[in-house]
């Protein structure tokens, strides 16, 4: 079972996940590489805006840690907040809150992106997403460092 981590100074515990969403066919849909840097295009800005908006709508169950929009996807550390008393908590393989958050984000972002591109209904995302449950604080810190260094190396802004 994964360790539970404290969120900030609150008594609420959470389970962290390293999440990676990829664009359809790994297409550089959200920006391009310019030398050592990456420049997000309007679709990339939409993806970032929707990520923030959907997280705000799910704030009871989801807390964002570090995240970044890549030219071909989104990488993030997401905390699934455990709001239930310890005696009622279950440990599903994939928490419904995380799946719901990702599905809502992908649908909202795809709709807006396709409006801008003028291709309603075109695929934006690869089916599903990758997730890694974080089982201990050392792994969490290692993934935070990895996300930060990858984003800086690509000239991307990391949020969190």
Secondary structure, 3 states (H helix, E strand, C coil): CCCCEECCCCCCEEEEEEEEEEEHHHCCCCEEEECCEEEECHHHHHHHHHHHHHHHHCCCCEEEEEEEEECCEEEEEEEEEECCCHHHCCCCCCCHHHHHHHHHHHHHHHHHHHHHHCCCCCCCECCCCEEEECCCHHHHHHHHHHHHHHHHHCCCCCEC
